[in-house]
Amino acid sequence: MSTSELVGILTVFLGGNGIISYLIQYSLSRRDKRQEKDDLVMQTLSLQSYCNLKQEIVALLDKAWAAESERRFLYKMYDNYKAHGWNGDMDAMMRQVDELPYAPPGES
């Protein structure tokens, strides 16, 4: 085998590996960027879920009573919040809602 043939084979081999290496690196880079976006979406969703749930709880606590339908809706939000593994001060706040009367003061 001549030197030129060896150089040609090495060039093809190394060039091919360079292309494969580039394609792998490009694919991994795109995957990392998608993962970063997915993480950001989950963080945003977590924050929005927390804010909505807290807003609903505070509104009921300020009102000082909670109808059955309001509690069902609140527990659907809470169960969804917990299903995603998100934690916070919601357990204590939900207990406060549970202690509220089901009707406004003076009504039965």
Backbone torsions as a table, in degrees:
resi	resn	phi	psi	omega
1	MET	NA	130.9	-178.3
2	SER	-80.3	164.7	179.0
3	THR	-63.5	-38.6	-179.1
4	SER	-67.2	-36.8	177.0
5	GLU	-66.0	-41.3	178.9
6	LEU	-64.0	-42.3	177.0
7	VAL	-64.3	-40.3	178.2
8	GLY	-62.9	-45.0	179.5
9	ILE	-64.1	-45.0	179.0
10	LEU	-62.7	-39.4	179.4
11	THR	-63.5	-46.7	178.7
12	VAL	-63.0	-45.6	-178.0
13	PHE	-63.5	-50.7	-179.4
14	LEU	-68.0	-37.1	177.4
15	GLY	-64.3	-42.1	178.0
16	GLY	-62.8	-42.8	177.7
17	ASN	-65.0	-35.6	177.9
18	GLY	-63.4	-42.4	178.8
19	ILE	-66.2	-45.3	179.1
20	ILE	-62.4	-43.5	178.5
21	SER	-60.6	-43.2	178.4
22	TYR	-62.2	-45.7	-178.8
23	LEU	-63.3	-40.3	177.3
24	ILE	-64.5	-46.5	-180.0
25	GLN	-62.3	-41.3	179.0
26	TYR	-63.1	-43.8	179.8
27	SER	-64.0	-44.0	178.8
28	LEU	-64.7	-38.2	178.7
29	SER	-64.1	-43.4	178.1
30	ARG	-64.3	-40.7	178.6
31	ARG	-62.9	-42.2	178.8
32	ASP	-63.3	-40.5	178.8
33	LYS	-65.7	-40.3	176.6
34	ARG	-63.4	-41.1	179.6
35	GLN	-64.1	-40.5	177.6
36	GLU	-62.2	-41.8	178.0
37	LYS	-65.7	-42.9	178.0
38	ASP	-61.2	-41.8	178.0
39	ASP	-62.7	-41.5	179.2
40	LEU	-65.1	-40.5	177.5
41	VAL	-62.2	-44.3	179.6
42	MET	-65.2	-38.8	177.4
43	GLN	-64.7	-42.0	178.7
44	THR	-65.4	-43.8	178.4
45	LEU	-62.2	-41.3	177.9
46	SER	-61.2	-47.2	179.9
47	LEU	-64.0	-43.4	180.0
48	GLN	-65.1	-41.9	178.5
49	SER	-62.4	-45.5	178.8
50	TYR	-60.7	-47.1	-178.6
51	CYS	-63.0	-44.5	179.9
52	ASN	-63.7	-45.3	-179.8
53	LEU	-63.5	-46.1	179.8
54	LYS	-63.4	-40.6	179.1
55	GLN	-61.0	-43.5	178.6
56	GLU	-64.6	-42.6	179.4
57	ILE	-63.7	-47.2	-179.1
58	VAL	-61.7	-39.4	178.7
59	ALA	-61.6	-42.7	179.1
60	LEU	-68.8	-40.7	178.5
61	LEU	-64.9	-39.1	176.7
62	ASP	-65.2	-37.8	179.4
63	LYS	-71.2	-25.5	176.5
64	ALA	73.2	17.3	171.7
65	TRP	-161.9	160.7	-178.5
66	ALA	-146.2	121.3	177.4
67	ALA	-69.4	161.6	180.0
68	GLU	-57.9	-43.0	-179.5
69	SER	-64.0	-36.8	178.0
70	GLU	-66.6	-38.4	179.0
71	ARG	-67.0	-42.1	178.9
72	ARG	-59.9	-47.0	178.9
73	PHE	-60.3	-44.4	-179.4
74	LEU	-62.5	-41.7	180.0
75	TYR	-70.1	-29.7	173.9
76	LYS	-64.6	-43.0	176.8
77	MET	-63.4	-44.6	-178.3
78	TYR	-64.3	-45.6	179.3
79	ASP	-61.2	-40.1	177.2
80	ASN	-64.8	-43.7	178.4
81	TYR	-57.8	-47.3	-177.9
82	LYS	-71.5	-33.9	-179.2
83	ALA	-60.7	-26.6	178.4
84	HIS	-86.7	3.3	177.3
85	GLY	80.6	12.4	-178.5
86	TRP	-82.8	134.3	-178.1
87	ASN	-118.1	170.4	179.5
88	GLY	163.8	-151.3	-177.3
89	ASP	-93.2	16.2	-174.5
90	MET	-68.6	-32.9	-179.6
91	ASP	-59.2	-48.0	-179.2
92	ALA	-65.1	-39.2	-179.5
93	MET	-68.7	-37.6	178.0
94	MET	-65.9	-36.0	176.0
95	ARG	-62.6	-37.3	177.4
96	GLN	-63.6	-40.7	178.0
97	VAL	-64.8	-40.9	179.6
98	ASP	-59.6	-28.3	-178.9
99	GLU	-83.0	-9.2	-179.4
100	LEU	-71.9	149.8	172.9
101	PRO	-67.5	160.9	-178.6
102	TYR	-86.2	-8.0	-178.9
103	ALA	-141.6	161.0	179.4
104	PRO	-61.3	151.9	176.9
105	PRO	-53.3	136.9	-179.7
106	GLY	92.7	-12.8	176.5
107	GLU	-109.8	155.1	178.1
108	SER	-119.1	NA	NA
